[in-house]
């Protein structure tokens, strides 16, 4: 959600130099912070100033990447009722041209400011709805993919293919079904599975693989890794088998690395990202047999051939950042202009 502030009787953004304020209870990393960090880099490169405003113990995400580019404010509040006046007062003081909120509660807080003075436009009432995809692909994507990986299945010459997935080890991601699918494939060929990420299902996933026999020989769970793109780029197939998604950032990231992909047609995101099957195999969610068959086809070389730049053109940080600015009606390099 975005809002624009009026110009009546308060200190102006020209004094404070804030063009875009991002509001939310931001974690240190994750899908939304990753997207925002990517577009912030573009905005700052275009001459715009950005401030991150947080509450509920939120933080400046990816500080090593963007900490020197942005200003950060912690409102020190937790409930929406204490956050609402704190945010309103802060915005009247610093006067950003645009405030952009993320996540449900943050959107509610910003929307409730419609009843307070000095907000010119807010919410969705009477305004068009725009769709902007997450800007998860950056110019450094392939460079990061070329970096080395400290894992014997990926850094040594081997004829055994590797299936890889990445995400929180949680029921939403349905990685247990992927373990089942790879176990089925192992009845007919040698194949290994790497699951990047961590979460409450780690032990259950290992036990599931062990039930099929010698699980540690074909399932590896390294946890969170600093550069997942290097791992993706060296896999033979990338699989997203979620039951539902907010978008599915990792699928777009894998496409950018020219890795064959298999994804479930879950709500929402995967079908749009791979264009209904144009850029990868799309299977129904919670269908072990369909998932197994799709991975088999990909391992056999039966997968779409496409231009990866074309496939991810809608998901680049540059595209996402510029489309946001078009909707904000905020031209590049407009710091302090026209206020």
C-alpha positions in Angstrom: 0.0 0.0 0.0 1.2 3.5 -0.8 0.3 7.0 0.3 1.3 10.5 -0.6 1.5 13.3 2.0 0.0 16.8 1.5 2.0 20.0 2.0 0.2 21.8 4.7 1.9 23.4 7.6 4.6 20.9 8.4 8.3 20.6 7.7 8.9 19.5 4.1 10.7 16.6 2.6 13.1 19.1 1.0 14.5 19.7 4.5 14.8 16.1 5.3 15.5 14.7 1.9 13.3 11.6 2.1 11.7 10.5 -1.2 10.4 7.0 -0.3 9.6 5.7 3.2 9.2 1.9 3.6 7.1 0.9 6.6 6.8 -2.6 8.1 8.0 -5.0 10.9 10.9 -6.1 8.7 12.9 -9.3 9.5 16.6 -9.3 8.8 16.2 -11.5 5.7 13.5 -13.3 3.7 11.5 -12.9 0.5 10.0 -9.5 1.0 13.2 -8.0 2.4 15.2 -9.5 -0.5 12.9 -7.8 -3.0 13.0 -4.5 -1.2 16.8 -4.5 -0.8 17.1 -5.1 -4.5 14.8 -2.2 -5.5 16.3 0.1 -2.9 19.7 -0.3 -4.6 18.1 0.8 -7.9 16.2 3.7 -6.4 19.3 5.0 -4.6 21.3 4.6 -7.9 18.7 6.8 -9.6 19.3 9.5 -7.0 16.4 8.9 -4.7 16.6 8.8 -0.9 15.0 6.0 1.1 14.1 5.6 4.8 13.1 2.3 6.4 10.6 2.8 9.3 10.0 -0.2 11.5 8.1 -1.3 14.6 7.6 -4.5 16.6 11.3 -5.1 16.8 11.8 -4.9 13.1 15.2 -4.2 11.7 17.1 -2.8 8.8 17.2 -5.9 6.5 20.4 -6.9 4.7 22.4 -4.2 6.5 25.7 -5.2 4.8 24.1 -4.5 1.5 21.9 -1.4 2.0 22.8 -0.1 5.5 25.0 2.7 4.1 22.3 3.6 1.5 19.3 4.2 3.7 18.3 5.8 7.0 16.5 3.6 9.5 14.0 4.5 12.2 12.6 2.2 14.8 9.3 3.6 16.2 9.8 1.5 19.3 6.1 0.4 19.3 4.3 -2.9 19.1 0.5 -2.6 18.9 -1.2 -0.9 16.0 -2.8 1.6 18.3 0.5 2.9 19.6 2.2 2.6 16.2 -0.5 4.6 14.4 0.2 8.0 16.2 3.9 7.4 16.3 4.1 6.8 12.6 1.8 9.7 11.8 3.9 12.1 13.9 7.1 10.8 12.3 5.7 11.2 8.8 4.6 14.8 9.5 8.1 15.5 10.7 10.2 14.0 7.9 7.7 14.5 5.0 8.6 11.7 2.5 6.9 12.0 -0.8 5.7 8.4 -0.7 5.2 5.9 2.1 5.0 2.2 1.1 3.8 -0.4 3.6 4.3 -4.2 3.4 2.4 -7.0 5.1 -1.2 -7.1 6.4 -0.9 -5.3 9.8 1.4 -2.5 8.4 -1.1 -2.0 5.6 -3.9 -1.6 8.2 -1.9 0.9 10.1 -1.3 3.0 7.1 -4.9 2.7 5.9 -6.2 3.9 9.3 -4.2 7.1 8.9 -6.9 8.2 6.4 -8.8 9.6 9.4 -5.9 11.8 10.5 -4.9 15.1 9.0 -2.3 15.7 6.3 -2.8 12.6 4.2 -3.7 13.4 0.6 -4.2 10.0 -1.0 -4.3 6.6 0.7 -5.6 3.1 0.3 -7.4 1.6 -2.7 -10.7 3.5 -2.7 -11.2 5.1 -6.1 -7.7 4.4 -7.4 -6.5 1.8 -10.0 -4.9 -1.4 -8.8 -1.4 -2.1 -10.3 0.4 -5.4 -10.4 4.2 -5.2 -9.9 6.2 -8.4 -9.6 8.9 -8.8 -7.0 12.3 -7.6 -8.2 14.3 -10.6 -7.2 16.8 -10.8 -10.2 19.7 -8.4 -10.2 22.7 -7.8 -12.4 24.9 -9.8 -10.0 22.7 -12.8 -10.2 24.8 -14.8 -12.7 28.0 -13.6 -11.1 26.9 -15.1 -7.8 25.8 -18.2 -9.5 29.4 -18.7 -10.8 30.9 -18.8 -7.3 32.1 -22.0 -5.9 30.2 -24.3 -3.5 31.7 -26.3 -0.7 29.7 -29.5 -1.1 31.0 -32.8 -2.5 27.9 -33.4 -4.6 28.3 -30.1 -6.4 32.0 -29.3 -6.5 33.3 -32.7 -7.6 32.9 -34.3 -11.0 30.1 -36.8 -10.6 27.6 -38.5 -12.8 24.9 -38.5 -10.1 22.4 -35.7 -10.8 21.2 -33.4 -8.0 17.7 -32.1 -7.4 17.6 -29.0 -5.3 15.0 -26.9 -3.5 15.2 -24.0 -1.2 12.9 -22.7 1.5 11.8 -22.9 5.1 11.5 -26.5 6.3 7.8 -26.1 7.0 4.5 -27.8 5.9 3.7 -25.0 3.4 6.8 -26.0 1.3 5.7 -29.7 1.2 9.3 -30.9 1.0 8.3 -34.3 2.4 6.6 -34.9 -0.9 9.8 -34.1 -2.7 11.6 -36.6 -0.6 9.0 -39.2 -1.6 9.4 -38.3 -5.3 13.2 -38.5 -5.2 13.0 -41.8 -3.3 10.8 -43.2 -6.1 13.3 -42.0 -8.7 16.0 -43.8 -6.8 14.3 -47.1 -7.6 15.4 -46.6 -11.2 18.5 -44.4 -11.1 21.0 -42.7 -8.9 19.9 -39.2 -7.9 20.5 -37.0 -4.9 18.4 -34.3 -3.2 19.7 -31.1 -1.5 17.3 -29.0 0.5 18.5 -25.5 1.4 16.9 -23.7 4.4 16.0 -24.6 8.0 12.9 -25.0 10.0 10.8 -27.2 12.3 10.6 -30.1 9.9 14.3 -30.8 9.6 14.3 -34.0 11.7 11.1 -35.3 10.2 12.5 -34.9 6.7 15.6 -36.7 7.6 13.6 -39.5 9.2 11.4 -39.8 6.1 14.5 -40.2 3.9 16.0 -42.7 6.3 12.8 -44.8 6.1 13.6 -45.4 2.4 17.0 -46.5 3.4 20.4 -44.9 3.7 18.9 -41.4 3.8 22.2 -39.6 4.5 23.6 -40.9 1.3 21.1 -39.1 -0.9 19.5 -36.3 1.2 21.6 -33.3 2.3 20.2 -30.4 4.3 23.0 -27.7 4.7 20.7 -25.2 6.3 20.8 -21.5 5.3 23.6 -20.7 3.0 25.1 -17.3 2.2 24.9 -17.6 -1.5 22.1 -19.9 -2.6 22.5 -18.9 -6.2 25.8 -20.7 -6.5 24.0 -23.9 -5.3 21.1 -23.4 -7.7 23.3 -22.9 -10.7 25.0 -26.2 -10.1 21.9 -28.3 -9.6 20.5 -30.4 -12.4 16.9 -29.5 -11.6 15.4 -26.9 -9.2 12.0 -27.9 -7.7 9.4 -25.7 -5.9 6.8 -28.0 -4.5 4.8 -25.7 -2.2 1.2 -26.0 -1.3 0.9 -22.2 -1.5 3.2 -19.3 -2.0 3.1 -15.5 -1.7 5.0 -15.4 -5.0 7.8 -17.9 -5.2 10.9 -15.7 -5.5 13.3 -18.7 -5.7 11.6 -20.0 -8.8 12.4 -16.7 -10.7 15.9 -16.8 -9.3 16.4 -20.3 -10.6 15.1 -19.4 -14.1 17.6 -16.6 -14.2 20.4 -19.1 -13.8 19.2 -21.3 -16.7 18.4 -24.2 -14.3 15.6 -26.6 -15.5 12.7 -26.0 -13.1 9.7 -28.0 -11.8 7.0 -26.2 -9.9 3.6 -26.9 -8.4 0.6 -24.9 -9.8 -0.2 -23.6 -6.3 -1.7 -20.3 -5.3 0.0 -18.0 -6.1 2.9 -17.2 -8.3 4.5 -20.3 -9.9 2.1 -20.5 -12.9 2.8 -16.8 -13.7 6.5 -17.1 -13.2 6.9 -20.0 -15.6 4.2 -18.7 -17.9 1.9 -21.7 -17.6 4.6 -24.2 -18.4 6.4 -22.3 -21.1 9.6 -22.0 -19.0 9.3 -25.2 -16.9 7.2 -28.1 -15.8 4.1 -27.3 -13.9 2.3 -30.0 -11.9 -0.7 -30.0 -9.5 0.2 -29.5 -5.8 0.1 -32.5 -3.5 0.5 -34.9 -6.4 3.5 -37.1 -5.7 3.3 -39.1 -9.0 3.0 -36.0 -11.1 6.0 -34.4 -9.3 8.0 -37.6 -9.8 7.2 -37.7 -13.5 8.1 -34.0 -14.0 11.5 -34.4 -12.3 12.2 -37.5 -14.3 11.5 -35.6 -17.5 13.7 -32.7 -16.5 16.6 -35.1 -15.6 16.2 -36.8 -19.0 16.6 -33.5 -20.7 13.0 -33.1 -21.6 12.5 -29.5 -20.5 11.7 -26.2 -22.2 14.4 -24.3 -24.0 14.1 -20.5 -23.6 16.0 -17.2 -23.3 16.4 -16.7 -19.5 16.7 -13.0 -19.9 13.2 -13.0 -21.5 11.8 -15.4 -18.9 12.8 -13.2 -16.0 12.4 -9.7 -17.6 9.3 -9.0 -15.4 11.1 -10.0 -12.2 14.2 -7.9 -12.3 15.0 -5.3 -9.7 15.3 -2.6 -12.5 11.8 -3.4 -13.9 10.2 -3.5 -10.4 11.9 -0.4 -9.2 11.0 1.7 -12.2 7.3 0.6 -12.2 7.0 1.5 -8.6 8.3 5.0 -9.5 5.8 5.3 -12.3 3.0 4.6 -10.0 4.4 6.9 -7.3 4.8 9.5 -10.0 8.2 10.1 -8.7 10.8 10.7 -11.4 14.4 9.4 -11.0 16.8 11.9 -9.5 13.9 14.0 -8.1 15.3 14.4 -4.6 13.6 17.4 -3.1 12.2 18.5 -6.4 8.9 20.2 -6.6 8.2 20.2 -2.9 
